[in-house]
Structures are given as C-alpha cells and as structure tokens.
C-alpha cells in the first residue's frame, strides 16, 4: 500500500443515538477501542455524561432529536447509525414520531446501515403499547428501502437493579405480575450493546434482517432462587395479580403478554454468535454487582 492509500483511508464513522443513556451507552462502550469513530448527539455538552463521552474519544454533536437540522448535522458523513427510542418520556406516539424522524434523517444522509433497537415480539401484534410504537418505526424504516437491521432485545436483566425486588425479614422477595412458573427471557444491557456493535461493524450473519436477542430464560421462582444464591439469603417469588399493575396500563399489557406463552422468542444461538461471552442471569448478577434493595 502506498502512502496516498494510507492517508486517504479513514475510519468508519458510527453515530449512536441515546449515547448518554443505558442502551446507547452500552453500544458506545462496545465500539470504543476499535477502528471506528463514534459520534453522539447530546443536548448539553457540559453535562457530566456528555463530558465523559468526550473524554473517551466520542465526537459530540449538539442538538435534539426533534430538530431535523440537528439530526442532519449529526448524521452527515456517517457510515452506520445505532438508533433507539423510548416511550417513557413522552409516550408511545412520540416514540414513533422520534423513530421516524431518525430514520428519515438517515435516509437523507445516505447512511449505509441503520441498526434500530426495537423489542422482542414487536412484529407479533402483542398489543403492548410500547411494543407497537416500535413496530410502527420498523414499518417506516422498511418503507424507506434503506439498508437496516432490527435488533430486538427481550426483557432487560438490568430492570432488576431498579425494581421488583426487596429484602423483607432478611429474605429476598421478587414480585412481578406474572405466574411463578412462566419462563421470562432476559438479556443484559451490556450484551445489547455488544450485539449492536457486532452488527454495526459489519460481517454478521443477521445484517439486513432481524434478530431477537437473549442471554437467559428463567421463571420468576428461578430468578428469585438465583438472587438468593448470589446474595446468600433465602428468597421467594410472589406473583402479583395483573390488577396490581393496572394503573400502569402499558406495563400491565406487557405482563399480560408475558403470560400468554410463548411471548419472547429469542434466537439464543444467534445471540451467542454476536456475543460469545453473553451473560446468563447469575453472570449478570455478578458482573453488575447486584445488590437487593433494602
């Protein structure tokens, strides 16, 4: 290779939506250190999360997902983009609108590959609002005819770091609105990031299609048992009636769907091909340093 070939070669640019959050942050971490340039869209470059990205070598573009001009600047010259959306700020309808705006900007910029993080079961008419909102984004991406891959994670193990568990009388108690003998497929956010990075870097067998990813499948009772063994405490699982979460309409619909098996239908082999060291649930407990809420 002559010197002109060397100087003309540039590292691919990968844009990551949601880089200061859990999903996007996990993608950034999986990409850093490789032969790529990582770009993030941030509202405030002075915030600690944005400054941490910059310190790690991430290029920052200042703007908002609701601003087409900011999206165009963010995706200018980008080779691939990881996109994710969330319904938990402004609701499912706004989630769909945001996803559509990102996809349209990717099409305008001529991005060669769009990886959209959706949800397991999005294509199966679940009736769960925040699943259906993601499916509307998928459908729009399909209508654009751009090269894309749908990454569909199942239930995040990391949710157990925030809710559903407590310690009562020196016993771990896990409560969810689903029967204790129904298996729940789960994946670590860390592994969602690794799977996305593997797809974004090219050469994976799933590129251009869709893949539902998971690292483990346990019943509620088995989840409680694993937590108890990790913490060295007795543990039990309590199945809540759906009425207990009825006020969380979207969540109630999701747990109702979980009980109508099969719900999630992950491809464990494809997940392992993307993430050879994918975490099972006990592995996630250890890797995350999980501690039950007091």
Buried (B, 14 or more C-beta within 10 A) or exposed (E): EEEEEEEEEEEBBBBBBBBBBBBBBBBBBBBBEBEBBBBBBBEEEEEEEBBBBEEEEBEBBBBEBEBEEBBBBBBBEBBBBBBBBBBEEEBBEBBBBBBBBBBBBBBEBEBBBBBBBBBBBBBBEBEBBBBBBBBBBBEBBEEBEBBBBBBBBBBBBBEBBEEBBEBEEEBBBBBBBBBBEBBBBBBBBBBBBBBBBBBBBEEBEBBEEBBBBBBBBBBBBBBBBBBBEBBEEEBBBEBEEBEBBEEEEBBBBBBBBBEEEEBBBBBBEBBBBBBEEBBBBBBBBEBBEBEBEE
